[in-house]
Amino acid sequence: MTSDLQKLIDKARNVTMTSVERETQRRSFAFGNTHIENDRITREHIDRAADKISTSRD
């Protein structure tokens, strides 16, 4: 492992994500994984589903 890569890893360990950043990352992860299986899935599908889940929790 290069020292530059190690510095980036060390820096990443101390990052605290905001709730908005965490939600954005969650949606991106969901899109990436579902789109692999079904290329008709769009980011809009993920956003609608996430919004629906969020609304039902309130």
C-alpha distance matrix in Angstrom:
0.0 3.8 6.6 8.4 6.5 6.8 10.3 11.2 10.6 12.6 15.1 15.6 16.4 19.4 20.8 24.2 25.6 29.3 31.5 31.8 28.0 27.7 30.7 29.3 26.0 28.2 30.3 27.5 26.1 29.6 30.3 27.1 27.9 31.6 31.6 29.7 32.7 35.4 35.0 38.2 36.4 36.0 34.5 38.1 38.7 35.7 37.1 40.6 39.5 37.4 40.3 42.8 40.8 40.5 44.2 45.2 43.3 45.3
3.8 0.0 3.8 5.4 5.3 6.3 8.7 10.1 10.8 12.4 14.4 15.5 16.9 19.3 20.6 24.3 25.6 29.2 31.8 31.8 28.1 28.3 31.3 29.7 26.7 29.2 31.2 28.3 27.3 31.0 31.3 28.3 29.6 33.2 32.9 31.3 34.5 36.9 36.2 39.2 37.5 36.8 35.1 38.7 39.5 36.7 37.7 41.4 40.6 38.4 41.1 43.8 42.0 41.5 45.1 46.4 44.5 46.3
6.6 3.8 0.0 3.8 5.4 5.0 6.1 8.7 9.8 10.4 12.2 14.2 15.4 17.3 19.0 22.7 24.5 28.0 30.8 31.1 27.4 27.8 31.0 29.6 26.8 29.5 31.7 29.0 28.2 32.0 32.5 29.8 31.2 34.9 34.6 33.4 36.6 38.9 38.2 41.0 39.1 38.1 36.0 39.5 40.5 37.5 38.2 41.9 41.3 38.8 41.3 44.1 42.2 41.4 45.0 46.4 44.3 45.8
8.4 5.4 3.8 0.0 3.8 5.4 5.1 6.4 8.8 10.0 10.7 12.4 14.6 16.2 17.2 20.9 22.3 25.7 28.5 28.4 24.7 25.5 28.6 26.9 24.3 27.3 29.2 26.4 26.0 29.8 30.1 27.5 29.2 32.8 32.3 31.3 34.7 36.7 35.8 38.5 36.5 35.2 33.1 36.5 37.8 34.9 35.5 39.2 38.8 36.3 38.7 41.6 40.0 39.1 42.7 44.2 42.4 43.8
6.5 5.3 5.4 3.8 0.0 3.8 5.4 5.1 6.2 8.6 9.9 10.6 12.6 14.9 15.7 19.3 20.5 24.0 26.6 26.6 22.8 23.2 26.2 24.6 21.7 24.4 26.4 23.7 22.9 26.7 27.1 24.4 25.9 29.5 29.3 28.1 31.4 33.6 32.9 35.7 33.6 32.6 30.6 34.1 35.1 32.2 32.9 36.6 36.0 33.6 36.2 38.9 37.2 36.5 40.1 41.5 39.7 41.3
6.8 6.3 5.0 5.4 3.8 0.0 3.8 5.4 5.1 6.1 8.5 9.8 10.8 13.1 14.8 18.4 20.2 23.9 26.5 27.0 23.4 23.4 26.7 25.6 22.7 25.2 27.6 25.2 24.2 27.9 28.8 26.3 27.5 31.2 31.3 30.2 33.3 35.6 35.2 37.9 35.7 34.8 32.6 36.0 36.8 33.6 34.4 37.9 37.1 34.5 37.0 39.7 37.7 36.9 40.6 41.8 39.6 41.2
10.3 8.7 6.1 5.1 5.4 3.8 0.0 3.8 5.5 5.1 6.1 8.6 10.1 11.4 13.0 16.8 18.7 22.2 25.2 25.6 22.1 22.6 26.0 24.9 22.3 25.1 27.5 25.2 24.7 28.5 29.3 27.1 28.7 32.2 32.3 31.6 34.8 36.8 36.2 38.6 36.3 35.0 32.5 35.7 36.9 33.7 34.0 37.7 37.1 34.3 36.5 39.4 37.6 36.4 40.0 41.4 39.2 40.5
11.2 10.1 8.7 6.4 5.1 5.4 3.8 0.0 3.8 5.4 5.1 6.1 8.7 10.3 10.9 14.6 15.9 19.4 22.2 22.4 18.8 19.4 22.6 21.3 18.7 21.7 23.9 21.5 21.2 25.0 25.6 23.5 25.2 28.7 28.7 28.2 31.4 33.3 32.6 35.0 32.6 31.2 28.7 31.9 33.1 30.0 30.3 34.0 33.5 30.8 33.0 35.9 34.2 33.1 36.7 38.2 36.2 37.5
10.6 10.8 9.8 8.8 6.2 5.1 5.5 3.8 0.0 3.8 5.4 5.1 6.4 9.2 10.3 13.7 15.3 19.0 21.5 22.2 18.6 18.4 21.8 20.9 18.0 20.4 23.0 20.9 20.0 23.7 24.8 22.7 23.8 27.4 27.9 27.2 30.2 32.3 32.1 34.5 31.9 31.0 28.6 31.8 32.6 29.2 29.8 33.4 32.5 29.7 32.2 34.9 32.8 31.9 35.6 36.8 34.6 36.2
12.6 12.4 10.4 10.0 8.6 6.1 5.1 5.4 3.8 0.0 3.8 5.5 5.3 7.2 9.5 13.0 15.4 19.0 21.8 22.9 19.5 19.5 23.1 22.6 19.9 22.4 25.2 23.5 22.6 26.2 27.7 25.8 26.9 30.4 31.1 30.5 33.4 35.6 35.4 37.6 34.9 33.8 31.2 34.2 35.1 31.6 31.9 35.4 34.5 31.5 33.7 36.5 34.3 33.0 36.6 37.9 35.4 36.7
15.1 14.4 12.2 10.7 9.9 8.5 6.1 5.1 5.4 3.8 0.0 3.8 5.4 5.7 7.0 10.7 13.0 16.4 19.5 20.3 17.0 17.5 21.1 20.4 18.2 21.0 23.6 22.0 21.7 25.3 26.5 25.0 26.5 29.8 30.3 30.2 33.2 35.0 34.6 36.6 33.7 32.3 29.4 32.3 33.4 30.1 29.9 33.5 33.0 29.8 31.8 34.8 32.8 31.3 34.8 36.4 34.0 35.0
15.6 15.5 14.2 12.4 10.6 9.8 8.6 6.1 5.1 5.5 3.8 0.0 3.8 5.4 5.3 8.8 10.4 14.1 16.8 17.5 14.1 14.2 17.8 17.2 14.7 17.3 20.0 18.4 18.0 21.6 22.9 21.4 22.9 26.2 26.8 26.8 29.7 31.5 31.2 33.1 30.2 28.9 26.1 29.0 29.9 26.5 26.5 30.1 29.4 26.3 28.4 31.3 29.3 27.9 31.5 33.0 30.7 31.9
16.4 16.9 15.4 14.6 12.6 10.8 10.1 8.7 6.4 5.3 5.4 3.8 0.0 3.8 5.7 8.5 11.0 14.6 17.1 18.6 15.6 14.9 18.7 18.8 16.2 18.2 21.4 20.2 19.3 22.6 24.5 23.2 24.0 27.4 28.5 28.3 30.9 33.0 33.1 35.0 31.9 30.9 28.1 30.9 31.5 27.9 28.0 31.3 30.2 27.1 29.3 31.9 29.5 28.1 31.8 32.9 30.3 31.6
19.4 19.3 17.3 16.2 14.9 13.1 11.4 10.3 9.2 7.2 5.7 5.4 3.8 0.0 3.8 6.4 9.7 12.9 15.9 17.6 14.9 14.8 18.6 18.9 16.9 19.1 22.2 21.4 21.0 24.2 26.1 25.1 26.3 29.4 30.5 30.7 33.3 35.0 35.0 36.7 33.5 32.1 29.0 31.5 32.4 28.8 28.4 31.7 30.9 27.5 29.2 32.0 29.7 27.9 31.4 32.8 30.0 30.9
20.8 20.6 19.0 17.2 15.7 14.8 13.0 10.9 10.3 9.5 7.0 5.3 5.7 3.8 0.0 3.8 6.3 9.6 12.7 14.0 11.2 11.6 15.3 15.4 13.7 16.2 19.0 18.3 18.3 21.5 23.1 22.5 24.0 26.9 27.8 28.4 31.1 32.5 32.3 33.7 30.5 28.8 25.6 28.0 29.1 25.6 25.0 28.3 27.7 24.3 25.9 28.9 26.9 25.0 28.4 30.0 27.5 28.3
24.2 24.3 22.7 20.9 19.3 18.4 16.8 14.6 13.7 13.0 10.7 8.8 8.5 6.4 3.8 0.0 3.8 6.6 9.6 11.5 9.5 9.4 13.1 14.0 12.8 14.8 17.8 17.8 17.9 20.6 22.6 22.5 23.8 26.4 27.7 28.6 30.9 32.2 32.2 33.2 29.8 28.1 24.8 26.8 27.7 24.1 23.2 26.4 25.7 22.1 23.5 26.3 24.2 22.1 25.3 27.0 24.3 24.9
25.6 25.6 24.5 22.3 20.5 20.2 18.7 15.9 15.3 15.4 13.0 10.4 11.0 9.7 6.3 3.8 0.0 3.8 6.5 7.9 5.7 6.0 9.6 10.3 9.6 11.7 14.4 14.6 15.1 17.7 19.4 19.8 21.2 23.5 24.7 26.0 28.3 29.2 29.1 30.0 26.5 24.7 21.2 23.1 24.1 20.6 19.6 22.7 22.3 18.7 19.9 23.0 21.1 19.0 22.2 24.1 21.7 22.3
29.3 29.2 28.0 25.7 24.0 23.9 22.2 19.4 19.0 19.0 16.4 14.1 14.6 12.9 9.6 6.6 3.8 0.0 3.8 5.4 5.1 6.1 8.6 9.8 10.5 12.2 14.3 15.3 16.4 18.3 19.9 20.9 22.5 24.3 25.5 27.3 29.4 29.9 29.8 30.1 26.5 24.5 20.8 22.1 23.3 20.0 18.3 21.2 21.1 17.4 18.0 21.1 19.5 16.9 19.8 22.0 19.6 19.7
31.5 31.8 30.8 28.5 26.6 26.5 25.2 22.2 21.5 21.8 19.5 16.8 17.1 15.9 12.7 9.6 6.5 3.8 0.0 3.8 5.5 5.0 6.1 8.6 9.8 10.3 12.3 14.1 15.2 16.4 18.3 19.8 21.1 22.4 23.9 26.0 27.7 28.0 28.2 28.2 24.5 22.6 19.1 19.9 20.8 17.5 15.7 18.2 17.9 14.1 14.6 17.5 15.9 13.1 16.1 18.2 15.9 16.0
31.8 31.8 31.1 28.4 26.6 27.0 25.6 22.4 22.2 22.9 20.3 17.5 18.6 17.6 14.0 11.5 7.9 5.4 3.8 0.0 3.8 5.4 5.1 6.1 8.6 9.8 10.7 12.2 14.2 15.3 16.5 18.3 20.1 21.1 22.2 24.5 26.4 26.3 26.1 25.9 22.3 20.0 16.3 17.1 18.6 15.5 13.3 16.2 16.5 12.9 13.2 16.6 15.7 13.0 15.8 18.4 16.8 16.9
28.0 28.1 27.4 24.7 22.8 23.4 22.1 18.8 18.6 19.5 17.0 14.1 15.6 14.9 11.2 9.5 5.7 5.1 5.5 3.8 0.0 3.8 5.5 5.1 6.1 8.6 10.0 10.5 12.2 14.2 15.3 16.3 18.3 20.0 20.8 22.7 25.0 25.3 24.9 25.3 21.8 19.6 16.0 17.6 19.1 15.8 14.3 17.7 17.8 14.4 15.4 18.8 17.6 15.6 18.7 21.0 19.4 20.0
27.7 28.3 27.8 25.5 23.2 23.4 22.6 19.4 18.4 19.5 17.5 14.2 14.9 14.8 11.6 9.4 6.0 6.1 5.0 5.4 3.8 0.0 3.8 5.5 5.1 6.1 8.7 9.8 10.4 12.3 14.2 15.2 16.5 18.3 19.7 21.4 23.3 24.0 24.2 24.7 21.0 19.4 16.1 17.7 18.4 14.8 13.9 17.0 16.3 12.8 14.5 17.4 15.6 13.8 17.4 19.1 17.2 18.3
30.7 31.3 31.0 28.6 26.2 26.7 26.0 22.6 21.8 23.1 21.1 17.8 18.7 18.6 15.3 13.1 9.6 8.6 6.1 5.1 5.5 3.8 0.0 3.8 5.4 5.0 6.2 8.5 9.8 10.5 12.2 14.1 15.4 16.4 17.9 20.2 21.7 21.9 22.1 22.1 18.4 16.7 13.3 14.5 15.1 11.6 10.3 13.3 12.7 9.2 10.7 13.7 12.3 10.7 14.1 16.1 14.7 15.9
29.3 29.7 29.6 26.9 24.6 25.6 24.9 21.3 20.9 22.6 20.4 17.2 18.8 18.9 15.4 14.0 10.3 9.8 8.6 6.1 5.1 5.5 3.8 0.0 3.8 5.5 5.3 6.2 8.6 9.9 10.6 12.2 14.3 15.5 16.2 18.5 20.6 20.5 20.1 20.3 16.8 14.6 11.1 12.8 14.1 10.8 9.7 13.2 13.4 10.4 12.0 15.3 14.6 13.3 16.5 18.7 17.9 19.0
26.0 26.7 26.8 24.3 21.7 22.7 22.3 18.7 18.0 19.9 18.2 14.7 16.2 16.9 13.7 12.8 9.6 10.5 9.8 8.6 6.1 5.1 5.4 3.8 0.0 3.8 5.5 5.0 6.1 8.6 9.8 10.4 12.3 14.2 15.2 16.8 19.1 19.7 19.6 20.4 17.0 15.4 12.3 14.8 15.5 12.0 11.9 15.5 14.9 12.1 14.5 17.3 16.0 15.3 18.8 20.5 19.3 20.9
28.2 29.2 29.5 27.3 24.4 25.2 25.1 21.7 20.4 22.4 21.0 17.3 18.2 19.1 16.2 14.8 11.7 12.2 10.3 9.8 8.6 6.1 5.0 5.5 3.8 0.0 3.8 5.5 5.1 6.2 8.6 9.9 10.8 12.2 14.0 15.8 17.4 18.1 18.6 19.2 15.5 14.6 11.8 13.9 13.7 10.0 10.5 13.5 12.1 9.4 12.3 14.6 12.9 12.7 16.3 17.5 16.4 18.5
30.3 31.2 31.7 29.2 26.4 27.6 27.5 23.9 23.0 25.2 23.6 20.0 21.4 22.2 19.0 17.8 14.4 14.3 12.3 10.7 10.0 8.7 6.2 5.3 5.5 3.8 0.0 3.8 5.4 5.0 6.1 8.5 10.0 10.5 11.8 14.3 15.8 15.8 15.9 16.1 12.4 11.0 8.1 10.1 10.2 6.6 7.1 10.4 9.6 7.5 10.4 12.8 12.0 12.2 15.4 16.9 16.7 18.6
27.5 28.3 29.0 26.4 23.7 25.2 25.2 21.5 20.9 23.5 22.0 18.4 20.2 21.4 18.3 17.8 14.6 15.3 14.1 12.2 10.5 9.8 8.5 6.2 5.0 5.5 3.8 0.0 3.8 5.5 5.1 6.1 8.6 10.0 10.4 12.4 14.7 15.0 14.6 15.5 12.2 10.7 8.0 11.1 11.7 8.5 9.6 13.1 12.7 11.1 13.9 16.4 15.7 15.9 19.1 20.7 20.4 22.4
26.1 27.3 28.2 26.0 22.9 24.2 24.7 21.2 20.0 22.6 21.7 18.0 19.3 21.0 18.3 17.9 15.1 16.4 15.2 14.2 12.2 10.4 9.8 8.6 6.1 5.1 5.4 3.8 0.0 3.8 5.5 5.2 6.2 8.6 9.9 11.1 13.2 14.3 14.7 16.1 12.8 12.5 10.6 13.7 13.2 9.9 11.9 14.9 13.5 12.0 15.4 17.3 15.9 16.6 20.1 21.0 20.5 22.9
29.6 31.0 32.0 29.8 26.7 27.9 28.5 25.0 23.7 26.2 25.3 21.6 22.6 24.2 21.5 20.6 17.7 18.3 16.4 15.3 14.2 12.3 10.5 9.9 8.6 6.2 5.0 5.5 3.8 0.0 3.8 5.5 5.4 6.1 8.3 10.2 11.3 12.0 12.9 13.7 10.2 10.4 9.1 11.6 10.3 7.1 9.8 12.2 10.3 9.5 13.2 14.5 13.3 14.7 17.8 18.4 18.4 21.1
30.3 31.3 32.5 30.1 27.1 28.8 29.3 25.6 24.8 27.7 26.5 22.9 24.5 26.1 23.1 22.6 19.4 19.9 18.3 16.5 15.3 14.2 12.2 10.6 9.8 8.6 6.1 5.1 5.5 3.8 0.0 3.8 5.5 5.3 5.7 8.4 10.1 10.0 10.0 10.8 7.5 7.2 6.1 9.3 8.6 6.2 9.1 11.7 10.9 10.8 13.9 15.5 15.2 16.6 19.4 20.4 20.9 23.2
27.1 28.3 29.8 27.5 24.4 26.3 27.1 23.5 22.7 25.8 25.0 21.4 23.2 25.1 22.5 22.5 19.8 20.9 19.8 18.3 16.3 15.2 14.1 12.2 10.4 9.9 8.5 6.1 5.2 5.5 3.8 0.0 3.8 5.7 5.4 6.4 9.2 10.1 10.0 12.0 9.5 9.6 9.1 12.7 12.1 10.0 12.8 15.5 14.5 14.3 17.5 19.1 18.5 19.8 22.8 23.7 23.9 26.4
27.9 29.6 31.2 29.2 25.9 27.5 28.7 25.2 23.8 26.9 26.5 22.9 24.0 26.3 24.0 23.8 21.2 22.5 21.1 20.1 18.3 16.5 15.4 14.3 12.3 10.8 10.0 8.6 6.2 5.4 5.5 3.8 0.0 3.8 5.6 5.5 7.1 9.1 10.3 12.4 10.0 11.4 11.4 14.5 13.0 10.9 14.2 16.3 14.5 14.5 18.1 19.1 18.0 19.8 22.8 23.1 23.3 26.2
31.6 33.2 34.9 32.8 29.5 31.2 32.2 28.7 27.4 30.4 29.8 26.2 27.4 29.4 26.9 26.4 23.5 24.3 22.4 21.1 20.0 18.3 16.4 15.5 14.2 12.2 10.5 10.0 8.6 6.1 5.3 5.7 3.8 0.0 3.8 5.4 5.4 6.2 8.0 9.4 6.8 9.1 10.0 12.5 10.3 9.0 12.7 14.1 12.3 13.3 16.7 17.2 16.6 18.9 21.5 21.7 22.4 25.3
31.6 32.9 34.6 32.3 29.3 31.3 32.3 28.7 27.9 31.1 30.3 26.8 28.5 30.5 27.8 27.7 24.7 25.5 23.9 22.2 20.8 19.7 17.9 16.2 15.2 14.0 11.8 10.4 9.9 8.3 5.7 5.4 5.6 3.8 0.0 3.8 5.4 4.9 4.9 7.1 5.4 7.3 9.0 11.8 10.4 9.9 13.4 15.0 14.1 15.3 18.3 19.2 19.2 21.2 23.6 24.2 25.2 27.8
29.7 31.3 33.4 31.3 28.1 30.2 31.6 28.2 27.2 30.5 30.2 26.8 28.3 30.7 28.4 28.6 26.0 27.3 26.0 24.5 22.7 21.4 20.2 18.5 16.8 15.8 14.3 12.4 11.1 10.2 8.4 6.4 5.5 5.4 3.8 0.0 3.8 5.7 6.4 9.6 8.9 11.0 12.6 15.6 14.2 13.4 16.9 18.6 17.4 18.3 21.6 22.4 21.9 24.1 26.7 27.0 27.7 30.6
32.7 34.5 36.6 34.7 31.4 33.3 34.8 31.4 30.2 33.4 33.2 29.7 30.9 33.3 31.1 30.9 28.3 29.4 27.7 26.4 25.0 23.3 21.7 20.6 19.1 17.4 15.8 14.7 13.2 11.3 10.1 9.2 7.1 5.4 5.4 3.8 0.0 3.8 6.6 9.1 8.8 11.9 14.0 16.4 14.1 13.8 17.6 18.5 16.9 18.4 21.7 21.8 21.4 24.0 26.4 26.2 27.2 30.3
35.4 36.9 38.9 36.7 33.6 35.6 36.8 33.3 32.3 35.6 35.0 31.5 33.0 35.0 32.5 32.2 29.2 29.9 28.0 26.3 25.3 24.0 21.9 20.5 19.7 18.1 15.8 15.0 14.3 12.0 10.0 10.1 9.1 6.2 4.9 5.7 3.8 0.0 3.8 5.4 5.9 9.3 12.2 14.0 11.7 12.4 16.0 16.6 15.5 17.6 20.4 20.5 20.7 23.4 25.3 25.4 26.9 29.7
35.0 36.2 38.2 35.8 32.9 35.2 36.2 32.6 32.1 35.4 34.6 31.2 33.1 35.0 32.3 32.2 29.1 29.8 28.2 26.1 24.9 24.2 22.1 20.1 19.6 18.6 15.9 14.6 14.7 12.9 10.0 10.0 10.3 8.0 4.9 6.4 6.6 3.8 0.0 3.8 5.4 7.8 10.9 12.9 11.6 12.7 15.8 16.8 16.5 18.4 21.0 21.5 22.2 24.4 26.3 26.9 28.4 31.0
38.2 39.2 41.0 38.5 35.7 37.9 38.6 35.0 34.5 37.6 36.6 33.1 35.0 36.7 33.7 33.2 30.0 30.1 28.2 25.9 25.3 24.7 22.1 20.3 20.4 19.2 16.1 15.5 16.1 13.7 10.8 12.0 12.4 9.4 7.1 9.6 9.1 5.4 3.8 0.0 3.8 6.3 10.0 10.9 9.4 11.4 14.3 14.6 14.7 17.1 19.2 19.5 20.7 23.0 24.5 25.1 27.1 29.4
36.4 37.5 39.1 36.5 33.6 35.7 36.3 32.6 31.9 34.9 33.7 30.2 31.9 33.5 30.5 29.8 26.5 26.5 24.5 22.3 21.8 21.0 18.4 16.8 17.0 15.5 12.4 12.2 12.8 10.2 7.5 9.5 10.0 6.8 5.4 8.9 8.8 5.9 5.4 3.8 0.0 3.8 6.9 8.2 6.3 7.7 10.8 11.4 11.3 13.5 15.7 16.2 17.2 19.4 21.1 21.8 23.5 25.9
36.0 36.8 38.1 35.2 32.6 34.8 35.0 31.2 31.0 33.8 32.3 28.9 30.9 32.1 28.8 28.1 24.7 24.5 22.6 20.0 19.6 19.4 16.7 14.6 15.4 14.6 11.0 10.7 12.5 10.4 7.2 9.6 11.4 9.1 7.3 11.0 11.9 9.3 7.8 6.3 3.8 0.0 3.8 5.2 5.2 6.7 8.8 10.1 11.0 12.6 14.4 15.6 17.0 18.5 20.2 21.6 23.2 25.1
34.5 35.1 36.0 33.1 30.6 32.6 32.5 28.7 28.6 31.2 29.4 26.1 28.1 29.0 25.6 24.8 21.2 20.8 19.1 16.3 16.0 16.1 13.3 11.1 12.3 11.8 8.1 8.0 10.6 9.1 6.1 9.1 11.4 10.0 9.0 12.6 14.0 12.2 10.9 10.0 6.9 3.8 0.0 3.8 5.4 5.1 6.1 8.6 9.9 10.4 12.1 14.1 15.3 16.2 18.1 19.9 21.1 22.8
38.1 38.7 39.5 36.5 34.1 36.0 35.7 31.9 31.8 34.2 32.3 29.0 30.9 31.5 28.0 26.8 23.1 22.1 19.9 17.1 17.6 17.7 14.5 12.8 14.8 13.9 10.1 11.1 13.7 11.6 9.3 12.7 14.5 12.5 11.8 15.6 16.4 14.0 12.9 10.9 8.2 5.2 3.8 0.0 3.8 5.4 5.0 6.1 8.5 9.7 10.3 12.1 14.1 15.0 16.2 18.2 20.0 21.3
38.7 39.5 40.5 37.8 35.1 36.8 36.9 33.1 32.6 35.1 33.4 29.9 31.5 32.4 29.1 27.7 24.1 23.3 20.8 18.6 19.1 18.4 15.1 14.1 15.5 13.7 10.2 11.7 13.2 10.3 8.6 12.1 13.0 10.3 10.4 14.2 14.1 11.7 11.6 9.4 6.3 5.2 5.4 3.8 0.0 3.8 5.5 5.2 6.2 8.6 9.9 10.6 12.4 14.2 15.4 16.7 18.6 20.5
35.7 36.7 37.5 34.9 32.2 33.6 33.7 30.0 29.2 31.6 30.1 26.5 27.9 28.8 25.6 24.1 20.6 20.0 17.5 15.5 15.8 14.8 11.6 10.8 12.0 10.0 6.6 8.5 9.9 7.1 6.2 10.0 10.9 9.0 9.9 13.4 13.8 12.4 12.7 11.4 7.7 6.7 5.1 5.4 3.8 0.0 3.8 5.5 5.2 6.0 8.5 9.8 10.5 12.0 14.1 15.4 16.6 18.7
37.1 37.7 38.2 35.5 32.9 34.4 34.0 30.3 29.8 31.9 29.9 26.5 28.0 28.4 25.0 23.2 19.6 18.3 15.7 13.3 14.3 13.9 10.3 9.7 11.9 10.5 7.1 9.6 11.9 9.8 9.1 12.8 14.2 12.7 13.4 16.9 17.6 16.0 15.8 14.3 10.8 8.8 6.1 5.0 5.5 3.8 0.0 3.8 5.5 5.1 6.0 8.5 9.8 10.3 12.0 14.1 15.4 16.7
40.6 41.4 41.9 39.2 36.6 37.9 37.7 34.0 33.4 35.4 33.5 30.1 31.3 31.7 28.3 26.4 22.7 21.2 18.2 16.2 17.7 17.0 13.3 13.2 15.5 13.5 10.4 13.1 14.9 12.2 11.7 15.5 16.3 14.1 15.0 18.6 18.5 16.6 16.8 14.6 11.4 10.1 8.6 6.1 5.2 5.5 3.8 0.0 3.8 5.5 5.1 6.1 8.6 9.8 10.5 12.3 14.4 15.7
39.5 40.6 41.3 38.8 36.0 37.1 37.1 33.5 32.5 34.5 33.0 29.4 30.2 30.9 27.7 25.7 22.3 21.1 17.9 16.5 17.8 16.3 12.7 13.4 14.9 12.1 9.6 12.7 13.5 10.3 10.9 14.5 14.5 12.3 14.1 17.4 16.9 15.5 16.5 14.7 11.3 11.0 9.9 8.5 6.2 5.2 5.5 3.8 0.0 3.8 5.5 5.1 6.2 8.6 9.9 10.6 12.5 14.7
37.4 38.4 38.8 36.3 33.6 34.5 34.3 30.8 29.7 31.5 29.8 26.3 27.1 27.5 24.3 22.1 18.7 17.4 14.1 12.9 14.4 12.8 9.2 10.4 12.1 9.4 7.5 11.1 12.0 9.5 10.8 14.3 14.5 13.3 15.3 18.3 18.4 17.6 18.4 17.1 13.5 12.6 10.4 9.7 8.6 6.0 5.1 5.5 3.8 0.0 3.8 5.4 5.1 6.1 8.6 9.9 10.7 12.7
40.3 41.1 41.3 38.7 36.2 37.0 36.5 33.0 32.2 33.7 31.8 28.4 29.3 29.2 25.9 23.5 19.9 18.0 14.6 13.2 15.4 14.5 10.7 12.0 14.5 12.3 10.4 13.9 15.4 13.2 13.9 17.5 18.1 16.7 18.3 21.6 21.7 20.4 21.0 19.2 15.7 14.4 12.1 10.3 9.9 8.5 6.0 5.1 5.5 3.8 0.0 3.8 5.5 5.0 6.1 8.6 10.0 10.9
42.8 43.8 44.1 41.6 38.9 39.7 39.4 35.9 34.9 36.5 34.8 31.3 31.9 32.0 28.9 26.3 23.0 21.1 17.5 16.6 18.8 17.4 13.7 15.3 17.3 14.6 12.8 16.4 17.3 14.5 15.5 19.1 19.1 17.2 19.2 22.4 21.8 20.5 21.5 19.5 16.2 15.6 14.1 12.1 10.6 9.8 8.5 6.1 5.1 5.4 3.8 0.0 3.8 5.4 5.1 6.2 8.8 10.3
40.8 42.0 42.2 40.0 37.2 37.7 37.6 34.2 32.8 34.3 32.8 29.3 29.5 29.7 26.9 24.2 21.1 19.5 15.9 15.7 17.6 15.6 12.3 14.6 16.0 12.9 12.0 15.7 15.9 13.3 15.2 18.5 18.0 16.6 19.2 21.9 21.4 20.7 22.2 20.7 17.2 17.0 15.3 14.1 12.4 10.5 9.8 8.6 6.2 5.1 5.5 3.8 0.0 3.8 5.5 5.2 6.4 9.0
40.5 41.5 41.4 39.1 36.5 36.9 36.4 33.1 31.9 33.0 31.3 27.9 28.1 27.9 25.0 22.1 19.0 16.9 13.1 13.0 15.6 13.8 10.7 13.3 15.3 12.7 12.2 15.9 16.6 14.7 16.6 19.8 19.8 18.9 21.2 24.1 24.0 23.4 24.4 23.0 19.4 18.5 16.2 15.0 14.2 12.0 10.3 9.8 8.6 6.1 5.0 5.4 3.8 0.0 3.8 5.5 5.3 6.7
44.2 45.1 45.0 42.7 40.1 40.6 40.0 36.7 35.6 36.6 34.8 31.5 31.8 31.4 28.4 25.3 22.2 19.8 16.1 15.8 18.7 17.4 14.1 16.5 18.8 16.3 15.4 19.1 20.1 17.8 19.4 22.8 22.8 21.5 23.6 26.7 26.4 25.3 26.3 24.5 21.1 20.2 18.1 16.2 15.4 14.1 12.0 10.5 9.9 8.6 6.1 5.1 5.5 3.8 0.0 3.8 5.4 5.4
45.2 46.4 46.4 44.2 41.5 41.8 41.4 38.2 36.8 37.9 36.4 33.0 32.9 32.8 30.0 27.0 24.1 22.0 18.2 18.4 21.0 19.1 16.1 18.7 20.5 17.5 16.9 20.7 21.0 18.4 20.4 23.7 23.1 21.7 24.2 27.0 26.2 25.4 26.9 25.1 21.8 21.6 19.9 18.2 16.7 15.4 14.1 12.3 10.6 9.9 8.6 6.2 5.2 5.5 3.8 0.0 3.8 5.5
43.3 44.5 44.3 42.4 39.7 39.6 39.2 36.2 34.6 35.4 34.0 30.7 30.3 30.0 27.5 24.3 21.7 19.6 15.9 16.8 19.4 17.2 14.7 17.9 19.3 16.4 16.7 20.4 20.5 18.4 20.9 23.9 23.3 22.4 25.2 27.7 27.2 26.9 28.4 27.1 23.5 23.2 21.1 20.0 18.6 16.6 15.4 14.4 12.5 10.7 10.0 8.8 6.4 5.3 5.4 3.8 0.0 3.8
45.3 46.3 45.8 43.8 41.3 41.2 40.5 37.5 36.2 36.7 35.0 31.9 31.6 30.9 28.3 24.9 22.3 19.7 16.0 16.9 20.0 18.3 15.9 19.0 20.9 18.5 18.6 22.4 22.9 21.1 23.2 26.4 26.2 25.3 27.8 30.6 30.3 29.7 31.0 29.4 25.9 25.1 22.8 21.3 20.5 18.7 16.7 15.7 14.7 12.7 10.9 10.3 9.0 6.7 5.4 5.5 3.8 0.0
